[in-house]
């Protein structure tokens, strides 16, 4: 009898003392089989050095042979992308006869592209480094010690990128965890990971990346245009540069979980976006002037949406503002239903988003320089650039800023604006309109895009946004 009682008491005591698994522990159980090994990839790249074409390492960055090789490479990228679209269309059609021919052609083009890749990485890296040198940007310490030594080295790989799992709380939009996942991840597997993570009571999204600076060399997607490759390479290099500055070091602490700070992530990514866009334009103008002229002509020819036409950027801003209001009022389920109905509406307009949720906005919200952002930080960072006499001065100033308030202090913003912005992202249209009136240098050209649209007032659960 005593033994039985002892066993029962021990069982109850043991059960009571068992610790409930932490959120990070349960998340790790879901993602562990799919984690990307940063150390393993970096070691592999160090052991297998790039092999540029014979003689190409001796080329000057502006040598016509160098620029021609780069342009040929990106011409192959365009042809491969178009051919892959044809193959995908043939795969679902009844006529499979041309499929084998197209697939063989695709293999030949990919082999030609692979043969040029190392040389292209070397040439573009040299072109970016020379452009930074011309701006007086060498290393994070050059403001204190005038050593004209480039650091970190400009070294990137054009390759298939890993994915990233973004996790946000359901009750607010904030990136609380980010996990790097392997490259080979199909849609079914990604959605299975999301379902298991969502079951932990959060919002999640698996996202494909365009660049990744958490490795050395850094990653740049190998299927994008020259126009996007150059600023992406600059941006990922800058993340490593910033790690040796107050702003970047705070971001590192956020990324490894020692000091979570969503605001730091937004500051870092926004600075990187503004800086890399400018350097990218300088590189194109200096080394690819005809290509840059074609881009300018295409941009001039692109028409802004007229009154009544669908404007994706405006719609995304308005959706985000509405979701912010729902979440601020504790209406989590309504916000989620609204986002799904908006996703379906966007698809009807030709804009397919696989999953629109809190994690989606948490990920894209860190890029306040994007047209779809509702965060004033992008225009504030551009305002700081406009005040700076040079790109180098802008970088030196911005890299020591570690809060929105410090940025507003640099801009000389009035106290009312400082108080509103330091609180984060204003949660209502009214607050944003007051914010715009208070500071003429921020977002005035976007004022009409931030006004409350009609659908926000007439929205009803169960009725698709914008669709009768």
C-alpha positions, 0 to 999 in steps of 0.5 A: 500500500505504501509503495503504491502511494509512493508511486502515485505521489512520485508520478504526480510530483514528476508531472508537476515538475516537468517544464512546458517546452518553450516557444523557441524549443517548439519552433526548433522542432518544426524547422530543424530538418530544414535549417540552412547551414550558414557555416557549412555553406561558407566553408564549402565556398572557401574550399572551392574558390571561384574560377574566373575565365582566363585573363578576366582577373586582369581586366580593368573594371571599365574594360569593354570586354568586361562589361560586354561579358556581364551584359552577355551573362544577363542576356542569358539570364533573360533567355533562361527565364523566358524558356522556363516559362515556356517549359512550364506552359508546355508541361500543363498543355496537351502538346508535350512534343516540343518539351524535350527540345526546350529542356535540352536548350535550357540545359545548354543555356544554363551551362553557358551561364555557369561558365560565365558566373565566376567572372561576372561576380569578379567584374561586378565586385570590382566595379562596385568597389571602385565606385565606393572608393570614388565616393571616399568609402573604404571601411567602417573605421575610415572616418577615424583612421584615413586608411584607404583599405577596402573592408569588408571585401566585396565578395558575393556569390550568384546562386540559388538563395535560401528561404527565410521563415518569418514569425510574427505575433497574431495580435500585432505586426512585428518580426519576432523570429526569423529562421534561414531555411534551405534552398530546395524547398517546394511550395507543399513543404513550405506550407507544411512548415507554416501550418505547424508554426501557425499551430503555435499561436503565431503568424508565419510565412516562408519567403524567398530572398533576393539577397542574403548578407549572413554568409561570407561570401554574401548571396545574390539571386542568380535569376534577376536582372543586372539592374537589381543584381548590382544594388543587391550586392551592394546592400548585402555588403553594406550589412556586413560593413554596418556590423562594425558600426553602432547601428549594425552591431545593434542589428546583429544583437537583434538577429541572434536574439540577445536584444530584440528590437524591430525598430533597429531592423527597420532602420538598418534595412532602410539605410541599406536600401537607400544607400544601395539604390544610389550606389547601384545607379552610380555603377550603372552610369559609370560602367553601363551607360547605354543600359542605364539610358535604356532604363531611364527611357523605359521609366519615362515611358511607364505611366503612373496609374490614372484616377480610377485605375488599380494602383498596387502600391496604394492598395497595399498601403491602405490594406496595411493601415486597415489591418493596423486599426483592426489589430489595435482594437483587438480584432485579430480574427477580423484582421486575418479574414480581411487580409485573406479577402484582400489577397483574393482581390489582388489576385483578381487584379493580376497580383498574386500573393501566396499568403497575406498575413501579419508575418508578410507585413512584418517582413516587408515592413522592415523595408521602409524605403519600399513604395508599399510601406506606410512607415515614414522612416523611408522618407526620413532616411531620404531626407537625411541623405538630402541634407548630407553633402556626400554619400560618405557623410550620409553613411557616417551619420546614419550608421551611428543612429540607433533609434527613430528619435535620433534620426528625427533629431538629426533632421530637426523635426518638431517635438510633436513629430518626434513624439509621434514617430518615436512611438513607432508606426502611427496606427490610425489614418487621422494620426498619420494625417496630423503627422503629415501636416506637422512635417512638410518634408515627409511624404507630402507627395504620398498624402493622397495615398494614405487617405482612407479609401471607400472600401475601408468604411464599407468593409463587411466580414464575408464580403471580398474587398473590392468585389461585389 
